[in-house]
Amino acid sequence: MKRLRIEHATGFAYHGDVSASYNEARMLPGTTDSQFVLSSSLDIEPSTSVNSYVDYFGTRVSAFDVLSPHSELKITARSLVEVRPRPVEHGGLTWDDLAAQTARGIDTVEQLVQTNRTRPHEEVVELAARIAAEHDDPGRAAHDICIAVGDAVEYMYGVTGVHSTASEAWEARKGVCQDMAHIAIGALRSVGIPARYVSGYLHPRPDAEVGVPVTGESHAWVEWFAGDWQGFDPTNNIEIGDRHVLVGRGRDYNDVPPLRGVYAGPFKSQLHVKVTITREA
């Protein structure tokens, strides 16, 4: 188990004054069966009131409006979280059992539907079908499918963008964690395995020293359902460990962006993001 302190600073600098902005932030982790939030806070400049709630998928949301003129918006999320590893476990479910269980739950049925972001390339559909045919246990098939995606796609920043689709990233065979998660989710759904997008943070150093802050970034991985929900990080081809801090879940990235909003003012704006992660214990 590790104790991680996370500071995520983001926001916009506008080319002129903005008369009003309306925003949602999904930057604060919640307590789950494998992580415990010791403290969390959200600071906003200009100062304003915040309406906090949990959305449909279980993600903590901070909604706020800034109705006075401002040329910059700053949001800083600070969290202290204890995290334990979440190794993959296979329950021995059959494909028929999975289909029957999936049909009974809203949370599983709707995680079978492809979105514009996850709709897979034909080659990915063929890859997933081939791997699925080799397994009687859909959980083991899901695990191997995610590994295959991680092996096939090279992590490279700048090739894809925030709006790129799984099919586009697959054609390039390059992308970032968001792309690999979308590809893996599309592959899993194509063979009847419910899968969902997970956003959060990953401490970049497995052997991190206590008390040493390092530069991190938002991260994404996947969870699939084969009797129970299991997680895997295809970007690094590793199981979810005590360096992963979960923030939100959804059908794809569109359900869990760290910051989303609209504003009235100049057309141009500049986004800034800085994530710092420190192992405390």
Buried (B, 14 or more C-beta within 10 A) or exposed (E): EBBBBBBBBBBBEBEEEBEBBBBBBBBBBBEEEBBBBEEBEBEBEBEBEBEEEEBEBEBBBBBBBBEEEBBBBBBBBBBBBBBEEBEBEBEEBEBEBBEEBBEEEEBBEEBBEBBEBBBBBEEBBEBBBEBBEEBEBBBBBBBBBBBBBBEBBEBEEEBBEEEBBBBBBBEBEBBBBBBBBBBBBBBBBBBBBBBBBBBBBBBBEEEBEEEEEBEBBBBBBBBBBBBEBBBBBBBBBBBBBBBBBBBBBBBBBEBBBBBEBEBEBEEEBEEEEEBBBBBEE
